[in-house]
Amino acid sequence: MSAPNPGRQSPEPEQQTGAQQQAAQAAPNDLGGQPAQGTKQANEDQKANLSSNPTHPLEKHSEETTSKTK
């Protein structure tokens, strides 16, 4: 690929299209991307029901196979 001006990827500002000239969105959260109401409370409820230190699915098998006593 060769560019008319080495190191320049976009056209001169006066030659840019309307979409290129517009400023970036200043407040992206105004677009409605935030979680719905009550989601935070639902997440807290889910975390409250989790055990604090769950056992690994293979922990019991590992203990059985690597123990020195049978």
PDB file of N, CA, C, O and CB in Angstrom:
ATOM      1  N   MET A   1       0.844  -1.183   0.000  1.00  0.00           N
ATOM      2  CA  MET A   1       0.000   0.000   0.000  1.00  0.00           C
ATOM      3  C   MET A   1       0.883   1.238   0.000  1.00  0.00           C
ATOM      4  O   MET A   1       1.884   1.314   0.713  1.00  0.00           O
ATOM      5  CB  MET A   1      -0.957   0.003   1.218  1.00  0.00           C
ATOM      6  N   SER A   2       0.500   2.171  -0.789  1.00  0.00           N
ATOM      7  CA  SER A   2       1.245   3.418  -0.783  1.00  0.00           C
ATOM      8  C   SER A   2       0.272   4.562  -0.519  1.00  0.00           C
ATOM      9  O   SER A   2      -0.822   4.618  -1.080  1.00  0.00           O
ATOM     10  CB  SER A   2       2.007   3.626  -2.126  1.00  0.00           C
ATOM     11  N   ALA A   3       0.700   5.455   0.338  1.00  0.00           N
ATOM     12  CA  ALA A   3      -0.112   6.618   0.671  1.00  0.00           C
ATOM     13  C   ALA A   3       0.496   7.831  -0.010  1.00  0.00           C
ATOM     14  O   ALA A   3       1.708   7.875  -0.223  1.00  0.00           O
ATOM     15  CB  ALA A   3      -0.205   6.827   2.214  1.00  0.00           C
ATOM     16  N   PRO A   4      -0.327   8.819  -0.356  1.00  0.00           N
ATOM     17  CA  PRO A   4       0.232  10.012  -1.001  1.00  0.00           C
ATOM     18  C   PRO A   4       1.242  10.723  -0.103  1.00  0.00           C
ATOM     19  O   PRO A   4       2.240  11.258  -0.587  1.00  0.00           O
ATOM     20  CB  PRO A   4      -0.888  10.979  -1.382  1.00  0.00           C
ATOM     21  N   ASN A   5       0.987  10.727   1.178  1.00  0.00           N
ATOM     22  CA  ASN A   5       1.921  11.312   2.141  1.00  0.00           C
ATOM     23  C   ASN A   5       2.303  10.203   3.119  1.00  0.00           C
ATOM     24  O   ASN A   5       1.450   9.726   3.867  1.00  0.00           O
ATOM     25  CB  ASN A   5       1.290  12.562   2.892  1.00  0.00           C
ATOM     26  N   PRO A   6       3.564   9.789   3.126  1.00  0.00           N
ATOM     27  CA  PRO A   6       3.949   8.689   3.999  1.00  0.00           C
ATOM     28  C   PRO A   6       3.615   8.990   5.464  1.00  0.00           C
ATOM     29  O   PRO A   6       3.862  10.089   5.959  1.00  0.00           O
ATOM     30  CB  PRO A   6       5.440   8.401   3.851  1.00  0.00           C
ATOM     31  N   GLY A   7       3.049   7.992   6.141  1.00  0.00           N
ATOM     32  CA  GLY A   7       2.717   8.140   7.552  1.00  0.00           C
ATOM     33  C   GLY A   7       1.337   8.713   7.796  1.00  0.00           C
ATOM     34  O   GLY A   7       0.896   8.776   8.944  1.00  0.00           O
ATOM     35  N   ARG A   8       0.644   9.130   6.755  1.00  0.00           N
ATOM     36  CA  ARG A   8      -0.687   9.713   6.927  1.00  0.00           C
ATOM     37  C   ARG A   8      -1.736   8.738   6.462  1.00  0.00           C
ATOM     38  O   ARG A   8      -1.692   8.282   5.319  1.00  0.00           O
ATOM     39  CB  ARG A   8      -0.816  11.038   6.162  1.00  0.00           C
ATOM     40  N   GLN A   9      -2.688   8.403   7.326  1.00  0.00           N
ATOM     41  CA  GLN A   9      -3.686   7.405   6.989  1.00  0.00           C
ATOM     42  C   GLN A   9      -5.038   8.007   6.607  1.00  0.00           C
ATOM     43  O   GLN A   9      -5.834   7.352   5.935  1.00  0.00           O
ATOM     44  CB  GLN A   9      -3.862   6.470   8.141  1.00  0.00           C
ATOM     45  N   SER A  10      -5.301   9.214   7.015  1.00  0.00           N
ATOM     46  CA  SER A  10      -6.601   9.811   6.728  1.00  0.00           C
ATOM     47  C   SER A  10      -6.414  11.040   5.842  1.00  0.00           C
ATOM     48  O   SER A  10      -5.332  11.624   5.793  1.00  0.00           O
ATOM     49  CB  SER A  10      -7.338  10.189   8.041  1.00  0.00           C
ATOM     50  N   PRO A  11      -7.479  11.423   5.144  1.00  0.00           N
ATOM     51  CA  PRO A  11      -7.375  12.595   4.267  1.00  0.00           C
ATOM     52  C   PRO A  11      -7.213  13.895   5.065  1.00  0.00           C
ATOM     53  O   PRO A  11      -7.451  13.940   6.272  1.00  0.00           O
ATOM     54  CB  PRO A  11      -8.613  12.688   3.371  1.00  0.00           C
ATOM     55  N   GLU A  12      -6.810  14.922   4.369  1.00  0.00           N
ATOM     56  CA  GLU A  12      -6.689  16.241   4.997  1.00  0.00           C
ATOM     57  C   GLU A  12      -8.036  16.647   5.591  1.00  0.00           C
ATOM     58  O   GLU A  12      -9.071  16.252   5.054  1.00  0.00           O
ATOM     59  CB  GLU A  12      -6.200  17.305   3.968  1.00  0.00           C
ATOM     60  N   PRO A  13      -8.063  17.411   6.664  1.00  0.00           N
ATOM     61  CA  PRO A  13      -9.324  17.791   7.300  1.00  0.00           C
ATOM     62  C   PRO A  13     -10.322  18.449   6.357  1.00  0.00           C
ATOM     63  O   PRO A  13     -11.525  18.221   6.482  1.00  0.00           O
ATOM     64  CB  PRO A  13      -9.048  18.714   8.434  1.00  0.00           C
ATOM     65  N   GLU A  14      -9.859  19.241   5.440  1.00  0.00           N
ATOM     66  CA  GLU A  14     -10.799  19.905   4.529  1.00  0.00           C
ATOM     67  C   GLU A  14     -11.378  18.948   3.489  1.00  0.00           C
ATOM     68  O   GLU A  14     -12.361  19.293   2.833  1.00  0.00           O
ATOM     69  CB  GLU A  14     -10.108  21.063   3.826  1.00  0.00           C
ATOM     70  N   GLN A  15     -10.809  17.769   3.319  1.00  0.00           N
ATOM     71  CA  GLN A  15     -11.305  16.788   2.360  1.00  0.00           C
ATOM     72  C   GLN A  15     -12.081  15.642   3.030  1.00  0.00           C
ATOM     73  O   GLN A  15     -12.564  14.741   2.344  1.00  0.00           O
ATOM     74  CB  GLN A  15     -10.145  16.222   1.566  1.00  0.00           C
ATOM     75  N   GLN A  16     -12.199  15.672   4.334  1.00  0.00           N
ATOM     76  CA  GLN A  16     -12.892  14.599   5.036  1.00  0.00           C
ATOM     77  C   GLN A  16     -14.401  14.688   4.835  1.00  0.00           C
ATOM     78  O   GLN A  16     -14.951  15.762   4.594  1.00  0.00           O
ATOM     79  CB  GLN A  16     -12.559  14.640   6.522  1.00  0.00           C
ATOM     80  N   THR A  17     -15.052  13.537   4.940  1.00  0.00           N
ATOM     81  CA  THR A  17     -16.505  13.506   4.826  1.00  0.00           C
ATOM     82  C   THR A  17     -17.122  13.998   6.129  1.00  0.00           C
ATOM     83  O   THR A  17     -16.408  14.212   7.108  1.00  0.00           O
ATOM     84  CB  THR A  17     -17.007  12.077   4.485  1.00  0.00           C
ATOM     85  N   GLY A  18     -18.429  14.179   6.150  1.00  0.00           N
ATOM     86  CA  GLY A  18     -19.125  14.682   7.328  1.00  0.00           C
ATOM     87  C   GLY A  18     -18.941  13.781   8.540  1.00  0.00           C
ATOM     88  O   GLY A  18     -18.768  14.278   9.653  1.00  0.00           O
ATOM     89  N   ALA A  19     -18.974  12.456   8.345  1.00  0.00           N
ATOM     90  CA  ALA A  19     -18.831  11.532   9.467  1.00  0.00           C
ATOM     91  C   ALA A  19     -17.440  11.618  10.075  1.00  0.00           C
ATOM     92  O   ALA A  19     -17.286  11.437  11.283  1.00  0.00           O
ATOM     93  CB  ALA A  19     -19.117  10.102   9.019  1.00  0.00           C
ATOM     94  N   GLN A  20     -16.434  11.889   9.271  1.00  0.00           N
ATOM     95  CA  GLN A  20     -15.072  11.993   9.784  1.00  0.00           C
ATOM     96  C   GLN A  20     -14.852  13.308  10.517  1.00  0.00           C
ATOM     97  O   GLN A  20     -14.020  13.377  11.421  1.00  0.00           O
ATOM     98  CB  GLN A  20     -14.068  11.857   8.649  1.00  0.00           C
ATOM     99  N   GLN A  21     -15.574  14.337  10.147  1.00  0.00           N
ATOM    100  CA  GLN A  21     -15.368  15.642  10.756  1.00  0.00           C
ATOM    101  C   GLN A  21     -16.048  15.781  12.104  1.00  0.00           C
ATOM    102  O   GLN A  21     -15.631  16.608  12.916  1.00  0.00           O
ATOM    103  CB  GLN A  21     -15.859  16.711   9.839  1.00  0.00           C
ATOM    104  N   GLN A  22     -17.081  14.999  12.366  1.00  0.00           N
ATOM    105  CA  GLN A  22     -17.812  15.140  13.609  1.00  0.00           C
ATOM    106  C   GLN A  22     -16.950  14.706  14.790  1.00  0.00           C
ATOM    107  O   GLN A  22     -16.124  13.800  14.678  1.00  0.00           O
ATOM    108  CB  GLN A  22     -19.104  14.327  13.563  1.00  0.00           C
ATOM    109  N   ALA A  23     -17.159  15.370  15.921  1.00  0.00           N
ATOM    110  CA  ALA A  23     -16.412  15.038  17.132  1.00  0.00           C
ATOM    111  C   ALA A  23     -16.889  13.691  17.673  1.00  0.00           C
ATOM    112  O   ALA A  23     -18.012  13.261  17.406  1.00  0.00           O
ATOM    113  CB  ALA A  23     -16.575  16.152  18.206  1.00  0.00           C
ATOM    114  N   ALA A  24     -16.032  13.047  18.424  1.00  0.00           N
ATOM    115  CA  ALA A  24     -16.386  11.776  19.047  1.00  0.00           C
ATOM    116  C   ALA A  24     -17.511  11.987  20.050  1.00  0.00           C
ATOM    117  O   ALA A  24     -17.706  13.094  20.551  1.00  0.00           O
ATOM    118  CB  ALA A  24     -15.159  11.143  19.735  1.00  0.00           C
ATOM    119  N   GLN A  25     -18.245  10.929  20.339  1.00  0.00           N
ATOM    120  CA  GLN A  25     -19.350  11.010  21.290  1.00  0.00           C
ATOM    121  C   GLN A  25     -18.796  11.407  22.658  1.00  0.00           C
ATOM    122  O   GLN A  25     -17.928  10.722  23.198  1.00  0.00           O
ATOM    123  CB  GLN A  25     -20.121   9.654  21.373  1.00  0.00           C
ATOM    124  N   ALA A  26     -19.285  12.491  23.209  1.00  0.00           N
ATOM    125  CA  ALA A  26     -18.772  12.998  24.478  1.00  0.00           C
ATOM    126  C   ALA A  26     -19.307  12.226  25.672  1.00  0.00           C
ATOM    127  O   ALA A  26     -18.605  12.085  26.673  1.00  0.00           O
ATOM    128  CB  ALA A  26     -19.114  14.457  24.627  1.00  0.00           C
ATOM    129  N   ALA A  27     -20.530  11.723  25.592  1.00  0.00           N
ATOM    130  CA  ALA A  27     -21.143  11.027  26.720  1.00  0.00           C
ATOM    131  C   ALA A  27     -21.739   9.710  26.227  1.00  0.00           C
ATOM    132  O   ALA A  27     -22.932   9.650  25.928  1.00  0.00           O
ATOM    133  CB  ALA A  27     -22.234  11.911  27.398  1.00  0.00           C
ATOM    134  N   PRO A  28     -20.921   8.648  26.136  1.00  0.00           N
ATOM    135  CA  PRO A  28     -21.428   7.385  25.604  1.00  0.00           C
ATOM    136  C   PRO A  28     -22.529   6.765  26.462  1.00  0.00           C
ATOM    137  O   PRO A  28     -23.339   5.998  25.943  1.00  0.00           O
ATOM    138  CB  PRO A  28     -20.297   6.407  25.466  1.00  0.00           C
ATOM    139  N   ASN A  29     -22.584   7.073  27.752  1.00  0.00           N
ATOM    140  CA  ASN A  29     -23.637   6.508  28.594  1.00  0.00           C
ATOM    141  C   ASN A  29     -25.002   7.097  28.289  1.00  0.00           C
ATOM    142  O   ASN A  29     -26.017   6.536  28.701  1.00  0.00           O
ATOM    143  CB  ASN A  29     -23.308   6.725  30.048  1.00  0.00           C
ATOM    144  N   ASP A  30     -25.050   8.214  27.579  1.00  0.00           N
ATOM    145  CA  ASP A  30     -26.326   8.802  27.195  1.00  0.00           C
ATOM    146  C   ASP A  30     -27.018   7.984  26.108  1.00  0.00           C
ATOM    147  O   ASP A  30     -28.181   8.234  25.790  1.00  0.00           O
ATOM    148  CB  ASP A  30     -26.122  10.233  26.719  1.00  0.00           C
ATOM    149  N   LEU A  31     -26.312   7.009  25.537  1.00  0.00           N
ATOM    150  CA  LEU A  31     -26.875   6.201  24.466  1.00  0.00           C
ATOM    151  C   LEU A  31     -27.715   5.047  24.997  1.00  0.00           C
ATOM    152  O   LEU A  31     -28.315   4.315  24.210  1.00  0.00           O
ATOM    153  CB  LEU A  31     -25.770   5.667  23.588  1.00  0.00           C
ATOM    154  N   GLY A  32     -27.771   4.869  26.305  1.00  0.00           N
ATOM    155  CA  GLY A  32     -28.585   3.812  26.880  1.00  0.00           C
ATOM    156  C   GLY A  32     -27.848   2.502  27.023  1.00  0.00           C
ATOM    157  O   GLY A  32     -28.488   1.450  27.021  1.00  0.00           O
ATOM    158  N   GLY A  33     -26.533   2.514  27.145  1.00  0.00           N
ATOM    159  CA  GLY A  33     -25.764   1.289  27.264  1.00  0.00           C
ATOM    160  C   GLY A  33     -25.612   0.797  28.689  1.00  0.00           C
ATOM    161  O   GLY A  33     -25.055  -0.278  28.910  1.00  0.00           O
ATOM    162  N   GLN A  34     -26.091   1.550  29.654  1.00  0.00           N
ATOM    163  CA  GLN A  34     -25.933   1.132  31.051  1.00  0.00           C
ATOM    164  C   GLN A  34     -26.921   0.020  31.394  1.00  0.00           C
ATOM    165  O   GLN A  34     -27.944  -0.136  30.726  1.00  0.00           O
ATOM    166  CB  GLN A  34     -26.130   2.330  32.003  1.00  0.00           C
ATOM    167  N   PRO A  35     -26.613  -0.749  32.435  1.00  0.00           N
ATOM    168  CA  PRO A  35     -27.502  -1.850  32.824  1.00  0.00           C
ATOM    169  C   PRO A  35     -28.878  -1.341  33.250  1.00  0.00           C
ATOM    170  O   PRO A  35     -29.038  -0.187  33.646  1.00  0.00           O
ATOM    171  CB  PRO A  35     -26.875  -2.660  33.962  1.00  0.00           C
ATOM    172  N   ALA A  36     -29.852  -2.220  33.158  1.00  0.00           N
ATOM    173  CA  ALA A  36     -31.222  -1.870  33.516  1.00  0.00           C
ATOM    174  C   ALA A  36     -31.336  -1.662  35.024  1.00  0.00           C
ATOM    175  O   ALA A  36     -30.488  -2.118  35.790  1.00  0.00           O
ATOM    176  CB  ALA A  36     -32.202  -2.964  33.047  1.00  0.00           C
ATOM    177  N   GLN A  37     -32.385  -0.975  35.434  1.00  0.00           N
ATOM    178  CA  GLN A  37     -32.632  -0.740  36.854  1.00  0.00           C
ATOM    179  C   GLN A  37     -32.846  -2.076  37.554  1.00  0.00           C
ATOM    180  O   GLN A  37     -33.502  -2.963  37.010  1.00  0.00           O
ATOM    181  CB  GLN A  37     -33.857   0.192  37.061  1.00  0.00           C
ATOM    182  N   GLY A  38     -32.302  -2.223  38.746  1.00  0.00           N
ATOM    183  CA  GLY A  38     -32.480  -3.443  39.516  1.00  0.00           C
ATOM    184  C   GLY A  38     -31.427  -4.492  39.221  1.00  0.00           C
ATOM    185  O   GLY A  38     -31.357  -5.502  39.921  1.00  0.00           O
ATOM    186  N   THR A  39     -30.613  -4.281  38.211  1.00  0.00           N
ATOM    187  CA  THR A  39     -29.591  -5.267  37.865  1.00  0.00           C
ATOM    188  C   THR A  39     -28.545  -5.362  38.965  1.00  0.00           C
ATOM    189  O   THR A  39     -28.087  -6.454  39.302  1.00  0.00           O
ATOM    190  CB  THR A  39     -28.925  -4.909  36.530  1.00  0.00           C
ATOM    191  N   LYS A  40     -28.173  -4.226  39.517  1.00  0.00           N
ATOM    192  CA  LYS A  40     -27.161  -4.242  40.570  1.00  0.00           C
ATOM    193  C   LYS A  40     -27.662  -5.032  41.778  1.00  0.00           C
ATOM    194  O   LYS A  40     -26.908  -5.806  42.366  1.00  0.00           O
ATOM    195  CB  LYS A  40     -26.788  -2.804  40.985  1.00  0.00           C
ATOM    196  N   GLN A  41     -28.920  -4.844  42.150  1.00  0.00           N
ATOM    197  CA  GLN A  41     -29.479  -5.574  43.279  1.00  0.00           C
ATOM    198  C   GLN A  41     -29.533  -7.069  42.976  1.00  0.00           C
ATOM    199  O   GLN A  41     -29.255  -7.885  43.854  1.00  0.00           O
ATOM    200  CB  GLN A  41     -30.880  -5.045  43.621  1.00  0.00           C
ATOM    201  N   ALA A  42     -29.881  -7.432  41.762  1.00  0.00           N
ATOM    202  CA  ALA A  42     -29.930  -8.846  41.380  1.00  0.00           C
ATOM    203  C   ALA A  42     -28.536  -9.468  41.454  1.00  0.00           C
ATOM    204  O   ALA A  42     -28.386 -10.608  41.895  1.00  0.00           O
ATOM    205  CB  ALA A  42     -30.513  -9.005  39.957  1.00  0.00           C
ATOM    206  N   ASN A  43     -27.525  -8.729  41.027  1.00  0.00           N
ATOM    207  CA  ASN A  43     -26.152  -9.231  41.105  1.00  0.00           C
ATOM    208  C   ASN A  43     -25.730  -9.424  42.555  1.00  0.00           C
ATOM    209  O   ASN A  43     -25.074 -10.411  42.888  1.00  0.00           O
ATOM    210  CB  ASN A  43     -25.184  -8.271  40.397  1.00  0.00           C
ATOM    211  N   GLU A  44     -26.102  -8.493  43.410  1.00  0.00           N
ATOM    212  CA  GLU A  44     -25.757  -8.617  44.827  1.00  0.00           C
ATOM    213  C   GLU A  44     -26.446  -9.835  45.438  1.00  0.00           C
ATOM    214  O   GLU A  44     -25.849 -10.535  46.257  1.00  0.00           O
ATOM    215  CB  GLU A  44     -26.149  -7.338  45.598  1.00  0.00           C
ATOM    216  N   ASP A  45     -27.688 -10.095  45.052  1.00  0.00           N
ATOM    217  CA  ASP A  45     -28.405 -11.257  45.558  1.00  0.00           C
ATOM    218  C   ASP A  45     -27.729 -12.555  45.126  1.00  0.00           C
ATOM    219  O   ASP A  45     -27.630 -13.499  45.910  1.00  0.00           O
ATOM    220  CB  ASP A  45     -29.853 -11.235  45.077  1.00  0.00           C
ATOM    221  N   GLN A  46     -27.264 -12.600  43.876  1.00  0.00           N
ATOM    222  CA  GLN A  46     -26.580 -13.793  43.384  1.00  0.00           C
ATOM    223  C   GLN A  46     -25.280 -14.017  44.143  1.00  0.00           C
ATOM    224  O   GLN A  46     -24.960 -15.149  44.507  1.00  0.00           O
ATOM    225  CB  GLN A  46     -26.304 -13.675  41.881  1.00  0.00           C
ATOM    226  N   LYS A  47     -24.528 -12.945  44.383  1.00  0.00           N
ATOM    227  CA  LYS A  47     -23.261 -13.090  45.097  1.00  0.00           C
ATOM    228  C   LYS A  47     -23.476 -13.518  46.535  1.00  0.00           C
ATOM    229  O   LYS A  47     -22.638 -14.227  47.093  1.00  0.00           O
ATOM    230  CB  LYS A  47     -22.481 -11.788  45.060  1.00  0.00           C
ATOM    231  N   ALA A  48     -24.567 -13.112  47.147  1.00  0.00           N
ATOM    232  CA  ALA A  48     -24.845 -13.476  48.527  1.00  0.00           C
ATOM    233  C   ALA A  48     -25.082 -14.976  48.657  1.00  0.00           C
ATOM    234  O   ALA A  48     -24.816 -15.548  49.714  1.00  0.00           O
ATOM    235  CB  ALA A  48     -26.051 -12.703  49.047  1.00  0.00           C
ATOM    236  N   ASN A  49     -25.579 -15.625  47.603  1.00  0.00           N
ATOM    237  CA  ASN A  49     -25.877 -17.046  47.649  1.00  0.00           C
ATOM    238  C   ASN A  49     -24.687 -17.930  47.294  1.00  0.00           C
ATOM    239  O   ASN A  49     -24.788 -19.153  47.381  1.00  0.00           O
ATOM    240  CB  ASN A  49     -27.008 -17.345  46.729  1.00  0.00           C
ATOM    241  N   LEU A  50     -23.571 -17.343  46.899  1.00  0.00           N
ATOM    242  CA  LEU A  50     -22.394 -18.133  46.548  1.00  0.00           C
ATOM    243  C   LEU A  50     -21.642 -18.545  47.803  1.00  0.00           C
ATOM    244  O   LEU A  50     -21.613 -17.815  48.794  1.00  0.00           O
ATOM    245  CB  LEU A  50     -21.470 -17.346  45.606  1.00  0.00           C
ATOM    246  N   SER A  51     -21.033 -19.727  47.746  1.00  0.00           N
ATOM    247  CA  SER A  51     -20.191 -20.121  48.879  1.00  0.00           C
ATOM    248  C   SER A  51     -18.897 -19.316  48.804  1.00  0.00           C
ATOM    249  O   SER A  51     -18.470 -18.917  47.721  1.00  0.00           O
ATOM    250  CB  SER A  51     -19.898 -21.671  48.871  1.00  0.00           C
ATOM    251  N   SER A  52     -18.288 -19.084  49.936  1.00  0.00           N
ATOM    252  CA  SER A  52     -17.131 -18.195  49.961  1.00  0.00           C
ATOM    253  C   SER A  52     -15.895 -18.834  49.336  1.00  0.00           C
ATOM    254  O   SER A  52     -15.067 -18.128  48.761  1.00  0.00           O
ATOM    255  CB  SER A  52     -16.828 -17.783  51.384  1.00  0.00           C
ATOM    256  N   ASN A  53     -15.756 -20.136  49.435  1.00  0.00           N
ATOM    257  CA  ASN A  53     -14.583 -20.802  48.880  1.00  0.00           C
ATOM    258  C   ASN A  53     -15.019 -22.153  48.318  1.00  0.00           C
ATOM    259  O   ASN A  53     -14.873 -23.171  48.994  1.00  0.00           O
ATOM    260  CB  ASN A  53     -13.463 -20.974  49.960  1.00  0.00           C
ATOM    261  N   PRO A  54     -15.543 -22.182  47.111  1.00  0.00           N
ATOM    262  CA  PRO A  54     -16.043 -23.442  46.556  1.00  0.00           C
ATOM    263  C   PRO A  54     -14.912 -24.430  46.293  1.00  0.00           C
ATOM    264  O   PRO A  54     -13.775 -24.035  46.033  1.00  0.00           O
ATOM    265  CB  PRO A  54     -16.812 -23.181  45.264  1.00  0.00           C
ATOM    266  N   THR A  55     -15.234 -25.706  46.364  1.00  0.00           N
ATOM    267  CA  THR A  55     -14.228 -26.729  46.090  1.00  0.00           C
ATOM    268  C   THR A  55     -14.164 -26.988  44.594  1.00  0.00           C
ATOM    269  O   THR A  55     -15.162 -26.890  43.881  1.00  0.00           O
ATOM    270  CB  THR A  55     -14.542 -28.037  46.857  1.00  0.00           C
ATOM    271  N   HIS A  56     -12.992 -27.314  44.151  1.00  0.00           N
ATOM    272  CA  HIS A  56     -12.786 -27.624  42.739  1.00  0.00           C
ATOM    273  C   HIS A  56     -13.456 -28.954  42.430  1.00  0.00           C
ATOM    274  O   HIS A  56     -13.466 -29.850  43.274  1.00  0.00           O
ATOM    275  CB  HIS A  56     -11.267 -27.669  42.384  1.00  0.00           C
ATOM    276  N   PRO A  57     -14.017 -29.097  41.231  1.00  0.00           N
ATOM    277  CA  PRO A  57     -14.713 -30.353  40.894  1.00  0.00           C
ATOM    278  C   PRO A  57     -13.832 -31.597  41.015  1.00  0.00           C
ATOM    279  O   PRO A  57     -14.341 -32.680  41.304  1.00  0.00           O
ATOM    280  CB  PRO A  57     -15.252 -30.269  39.488  1.00  0.00           C
ATOM    281  N   LEU A  58     -12.538 -31.465  40.802  1.00  0.00           N
ATOM    282  CA  LEU A  58     -11.648 -32.626  40.864  1.00  0.00           C
ATOM    283  C   LEU A  58     -10.876 -32.717  42.177  1.00  0.00           C
ATOM    284  O   LEU A  58      -9.993 -33.564  42.313  1.00  0.00           O
ATOM    285  CB  LEU A  58     -10.676 -32.584  39.713  1.00  0.00           C
ATOM    286  N   GLU A  59     -11.191 -31.864  43.139  1.00  0.00           N
ATOM    287  CA  GLU A  59     -10.440 -31.859  44.388  1.00  0.00           C
ATOM    288  C   GLU A  59     -10.562 -33.183  45.130  1.00  0.00           C
ATOM    289  O   GLU A  59      -9.567 -33.710  45.626  1.00  0.00           O
ATOM    290  CB  GLU A  59     -10.912 -30.728  45.276  1.00  0.00           C
ATOM    291  N   LYS A  60     -11.765 -33.718  45.208  1.00  0.00           N
ATOM    292  CA  LYS A  60     -11.976 -34.977  45.917  1.00  0.00           C
ATOM    293  C   LYS A  60     -11.208 -36.110  45.238  1.00  0.00           C
ATOM    294  O   LYS A  60     -10.556 -36.908  45.912  1.00  0.00           O
ATOM    295  CB  LYS A  60     -13.479 -35.313  45.983  1.00  0.00           C
ATOM    296  N   HIS A  61     -11.280 -36.184  43.928  1.00  0.00           N
ATOM    297  CA  HIS A  61     -10.568 -37.212  43.177  1.00  0.00           C
ATOM    298  C   HIS A  61      -9.060 -37.069  43.380  1.00  0.00           C
ATOM    299  O   HIS A  61      -8.356 -38.066  43.539  1.00  0.00           O
ATOM    300  CB  HIS A  61     -10.920 -37.130  41.677  1.00  0.00           C
ATOM    301  N   SER A  62      -8.580 -35.863  43.374  1.00  0.00           N
ATOM    302  CA  SER A  62      -7.150 -35.614  43.564  1.00  0.00           C
ATOM    303  C   SER A  62      -6.695 -36.081  44.934  1.00  0.00           C
ATOM    304  O   SER A  62      -5.629 -36.684  45.060  1.00  0.00           O
ATOM    305  CB  SER A  62      -6.833 -34.129  43.386  1.00  0.00           C
ATOM    306  N   GLU A  63      -7.482 -35.815  45.954  1.00  0.00           N
ATOM    307  CA  GLU A  63      -7.138 -36.264  47.303  1.00  0.00           C
ATOM    308  C   GLU A  63      -7.110 -37.782  47.392  1.00  0.00           C
ATOM    309  O   GLU A  63      -6.243 -38.360  48.046  1.00  0.00           O
ATOM    310  CB  GLU A  63      -8.127 -35.703  48.318  1.00  0.00           C
ATOM    311  N   GLU A  64      -8.064 -38.420  46.730  1.00  0.00           N
ATOM    312  CA  GLU A  64      -8.139 -39.887  46.771  1.00  0.00           C
ATOM    313  C   GLU A  64      -6.956 -40.524  46.058  1.00  0.00           C
ATOM    314  O   GLU A  64      -6.418 -41.526  46.529  1.00  0.00           O
ATOM    315  CB  GLU A  64      -9.446 -40.373  46.142  1.00  0.00           C
ATOM    316  N   THR A  65      -6.551 -39.966  44.945  1.00  0.00           N
ATOM    317  CA  THR A  65      -5.488 -40.596  44.154  1.00  0.00           C
ATOM    318  C   THR A  65      -4.088 -40.260  44.647  1.00  0.00           C
ATOM    319  O   THR A  65      -3.150 -41.015  44.391  1.00  0.00           O
ATOM    320  CB  THR A  65      -5.615 -40.184  42.716  1.00  0.00           C
ATOM    321  N   THR A  66      -3.930 -39.153  45.344  1.00  0.00           N
ATOM    322  CA  THR A  66      -2.592 -38.781  45.782  1.00  0.00           C
ATOM    323  C   THR A  66      -2.352 -38.999  47.259  1.00  0.00           C
ATOM    324  O   THR A  66      -1.258 -38.718  47.746  1.00  0.00           O
ATOM    325  CB  THR A  66      -2.338 -37.361  45.455  1.00  0.00           C
ATOM    326  N   SER A  67      -3.344 -39.493  47.990  1.00  0.00           N
ATOM    327  CA  SER A  67      -3.142 -39.733  49.421  1.00  0.00           C
ATOM    328  C   SER A  67      -2.235 -40.942  49.615  1.00  0.00           C
ATOM    329  O   SER A  67      -2.266 -41.882  48.822  1.00  0.00           O
ATOM    330  CB  SER A  67      -4.498 -39.950  50.144  1.00  0.00           C
ATOM    331  N   LYS A  68      -1.427 -40.914  50.675  1.00  0.00           N
ATOM    332  CA  LYS A  68      -0.473 -41.990  50.925  1.00  0.00           C
ATOM    333  C   LYS A  68      -1.111 -43.139  51.684  1.00  0.00           C
ATOM    334  O   LYS A  68      -0.526 -44.220  51.756  1.00  0.00           O
ATOM    335  CB  LYS A  68       0.723 -41.465  51.694  1.00  0.00           C
ATOM    336  N   THR A  69      -2.277 -42.942  52.246  1.00  0.00           N
ATOM    337  CA  THR A  69      -2.956 -44.036  52.963  1.00  0.00           C
ATOM    338  C   THR A  69      -4.175 -44.465  52.166  1.00  0.00           C
ATOM    339  O   THR A  69      -4.821 -43.659  51.497  1.00  0.00           O
ATOM    340  CB  THR A  69      -3.371 -43.601  54.408  1.00  0.00           C
ATOM    341  N   LYS A  70      -4.470 -45.748  52.252  1.00  0.00           N
ATOM    342  CA  LYS A  70      -5.641 -46.225  51.509  1.00  0.00           C
ATOM    343  C   LYS A  70      -6.648 -46.814  52.424  1.00  0.00           C
ATOM    344  O   LYS A  70      -7.700 -47.268  51.974  1.00  0.00           O
ATOM    345  CB  LYS A  70      -5.252 -47.238  50.470  1.00  0.00           C
TER     346      LYS A  70
END
